[in-house]
Amino acid sequence: LPYTPAGRVFLQVFINGIRQSSDSFILTGSGVNIIQFSEAPPAGTNNIEVVYLVGDRVTANDVLFTGDGVTTLFTTPFTIQSPLGVSVYVDGVYQLQSTYTLGTTSITFSQAPPTSVPDNILLVALHSDFAMPNVATFTTDGIQTVFDTGITEVAGKYVYVYFNGIYQHKDSYIYSSGIVSLLGTPPAMANSL
């Protein structure tokens, strides 16, 4: 990496759009800026993207849970200060905020996360003393490729686009003044973007 991250919890690592748990890699090297995966990622071009969540006044916590197909309530070992700073992934796929509710130290899913592998649920909570992220959700129609988020005060490097929960690489869209222009047409799907 061209920088030394404050820790693994501040990195979002995506392989083919799927968020990787911070337990799936370590930071090594003399500058502690080399990512070493516990298993080799699949071969591909531009299939790994690393996002560094950084700021002078930002702290981050993450926790892993294991879904069993029955349990919907999970307790966090830390206080969730704001729901806007929370990202949730099940089997590496981003979950819409409408699929869960947050308490001060808990998350409750509307449907129990499936049993798949241990630690298949990741909750990341950012804490800050300044404004937290905004979220815009769209239903795609199979034709439209331009979406107005209505959020104009954000620089493009801080915009993350997911389609049906899968992170989209930065070179798959253009962001300018609140407008996301996809460089391909997504299929029709409710609340997918």
MIPARO-384064 format. One record per residue (C-alpha): residue in one letter; x negated, y negated, z negated. Coordinates in steps of 0.5 Angstrom, whole numbers, plus 500, padded with zeros to 3 digits. Each point is the difference from the previous one (the first is absolute). Layout:
aXYZ ...
This chain:
l500500500 p498493501 y501498493 t500503493 p507502497 a501499493 g503507500 r503505504 v507498497 f499493504 l499504507 q506503504 v497505504 f505503506 i498505505 n505501506 g504495496 i501504494 r498497493 q494504497 s500501492 s494496497 d498507497 s499503507 f494496501 i494497496 l496493501 t492502501 g494496502 s495495497 g506495501 v505505498 n503498507 i500507503 i507504500 q499507500 f506505501 s501506496 e502503506 a498498507 p505496504 p502502507 a497498506 g503494503 t498493503 n502494495 n504505496 i498498493 e501493497 v498497494 v504494496 y496497495 l505497495 v496494497 g501494496 d497496495 r506501496 v503506502 t499507496 a503507502 n502506497 d502507503 v503506498 l501507503 f506504499 t502507502 g507501503 d504506498 g506499505 v504499493 t497494496 t502493502 l497496494 f493499499 t496496495 t494496501 p495499495 f500493501 t505494501 i503498506 q499492500 s504499507 p504505505 l497496505 g493502499 v502508500 s499504506 v502507500 y498506504 v502507500 d496505504 g496494502 v506497504 y502493497 q507500497 l505494501 q502497493 s507502501 t498507499 y498499493 t501495494 l495498495 g500499493 t495496495 t496507500 s504505505 i502501507 t507504501 f501503507 s507500503 q498507503 a495504496 p493501504 p498506503 t496506498 s494500504 v493499497 p498498493 d499492500 n505499506 i503493497 l495494499 l503494497 v495494501 a502493496 l496494501 h500495495 s499492501 d501493497 f502498507 a506502505 m500507502 p502503507 n507499504 v503506503 a504500507 t504506502 f503501507 t504505504 t497502506 d504501507 g495503504 i500493505 q498495495 t492499499 v500493497 f503499492 d500493497 t498501492 g502493498 i493501496 t496494503 e495499494 v496506501 a494501504 g500506505 k494504496 y505500494 v506503504 y501508500 v505503505 y503507499 f504504505 n505505496 g495500494 i493501505 y495494499 q499497507 h493498502 k499493501 d498501507 s507502502 y504494498 i499492501 y502496494 s500492500 s504495496 g505505497 i501504507 v498507501 s499502507 l500508501 l495502506 g505506501 t507501499 p502504494 p506505500 a507498497 m500501493 a504497494 n495496495 s494503503 l495494501 
